[in-house]
Amino acid sequence: MENLKLGLEIGRLQNIIARKVDIVLSTAFDGQLSTTQCLIIDYIMHSDKKNITVYQKNIEKDFKLTRSAVSLSLNNMEKKGFIVREGVEKDGRLKKIVLTDKAKSLHKEINSLLSDLENKVSKDLTDNEITIFLDIISKIKHNIE
């Protein structure tokens, strides 16, 4: 089989999706929230519904972001009043990330926009194709981690 440069094509697809997400979210929130910050709000809301406490480390791990990148996003979110960091009784060093009412009020719109984008991405794909694609992505991630 001809060398198809799989990594290059994955990178191109990622760029296309990231640009689309950035445009949709930055337009919806007048640049007040970055794409990552919107995704963090969505992540924390879904975690809260499952009674899962979120710490910075969880975001770093699940988003595959560096500590400094997450710290910068959280600091900006805190300054803008979207989150607060609350100490934990058992360990004074740990700070759980809690959404403010301001962030919670935006979640429905964030979730709706992300759902619409997800529907566009998977529009002409069957459930079987999506399953196969996710299996392939999982194998690729395993290969390069």
Secondary structure, DSSP 4 states (H G I P E B T S, - for coil): -----HHHHHHHHHHHHHHHHHHHHHHHTTTSS-HHHHHHHHHHHHHHHTT---BHHHHHHHHT--HHHHHHHHHHHHHTTSEEEEE-SS-TT-EEEEE-HHHHHHHHHHHHHHHHHHHHHTTT--HHHHHHHHHHHHHHHHHH-
